[in-house]
Amino acid sequence: MKGTAARMGVMKRVSLVFKAKANKALDKMEDPRETLDYSYQRQLELLTKVRRGVADVATSRKRVELQMNQLQQQSNKLQDQARKALSMGREDLAREALGRRSSAQTQLDELQTQYAQLQGEEEKLTLASQRLQSKVDAFRTRKETIKATYTAAEAQTRINEAFSGISEEMGDVGMAIQRAEDKTAQMQARAGAIDELMASGALDDAVGGRRDDIQSELDMMSASSDVERELAMLKGEITAAAPKQLEGGAQNGAGQGTQANQGYQAPQQSQQEQGPYAPPAPPQYAPPQQAQQPQQNQQDQQPQQTQPAGLPVSDQPGLQDEPQDGDRS
Amino acid sequence: MIVRILGEGQFRVDEAATAELNQLDAALETAVEQGDEAAFTGALTNLLAQVRAHGSPLPPDILESSELILPHEDSSMDEVRKLLTDEGLIPG
């Protein structure tokens, strides 16, 4: 038995199984022409079923599409958070965000694979539905011809042909529906599991509806760094005014102090450009644009000043200068 | 000769291709009997490829039963085994 089967081959054996099925159904019918009507009813039912199958797969596919979009958004958001955290020097937070992004991405990859499968099933089932429709139309035509032309006895052979032809198609489509249903069920289970994950907070917490922890920490950090920046700016404005005279006066006396403060702007001439802060400096040296012209006069007048001012010029202004610039930027 | 690939439709295949198809079919059957999954997948893929290469799709409004029927392309070995017994896979 097994030997015979082996020689027959898979293709033949499968086709015999289909034929046996069709014959069994035919044998149940007393009047062969009754078979035609009964079979046609079943074909219409199957058509409805396969169309419903296509719609089910499409619905399932759309649900997966939505989930994929959600996951993609979450993944993008986590990436942004990681970047922001890193720019604020919070590598720990960036690491956490990237970790969550990676698990969202894993879910996404799996969904994508199954999504492609669903798309394939939808396509196949759509084509199967179209093929079945054509066969059912052909069957109806042939059914009318047989009924009109032949007696019950004569019709038998032709009915058998039509019936086995359509029943093979119906068997094929029936299996295709079954496969699509299985795939859809798997997909639904998967989608359901992801929904549950999101509802439980494992994914949702990372990114979803309620304010997530990474985001709130980033917000806090950026709020407090705004405060710090403004504070620093205010401090800068204050130190830019009053303290310069005090520092200058303390080191070099009233006259030299002004030169020391200004030295970093234009090491040589600045000492005389000090107008506003340097009471002893003559008014004619004050305008910055004219600084070049009075040069000779200034140098004549202040030979002693430049030398003692030399050291403070490089040291003292540096201390004031750096924090101010840093704060403004 | 009309050959059906399940899930794909019917093809009219030239009789000249029969010998080659039978050879591939024998390999498929051996793989199923021996439970050799890799050989099964390879044999099925080859067989389907040959049918597609040698056959032309039958217009869908032609109502004829097929002489040979092949499993669909993603079939597992288990599905093919069930297909060979008449319980199981074929509905109705």
Interface residues (C-beta under 8 A of the other chain):
Chain A: A5 A6 G9 V10 M11 K12 R13 V14 S15 V17 F18 K19 A20 K21 A22 A25 R42 K124 L127 A128 Q130 R131 S134 K135 D137 A138 F139 R142 E161 A162 S164 G165 I166 S167 E168 M170 G171 D172 G174 M175 A176 I177 Q178 R179
Chain B: V3 R4 L6 G7 E8 G9 L21 N22 D25 A26 L28 E29 T30 V32 E33 L47 P59 P60 D61 I62 L63 E64 S65 S66 E67 L68 I69 L70 P71 H72 V80 L83 L84 T85 D86 L89 I90 P91 G92
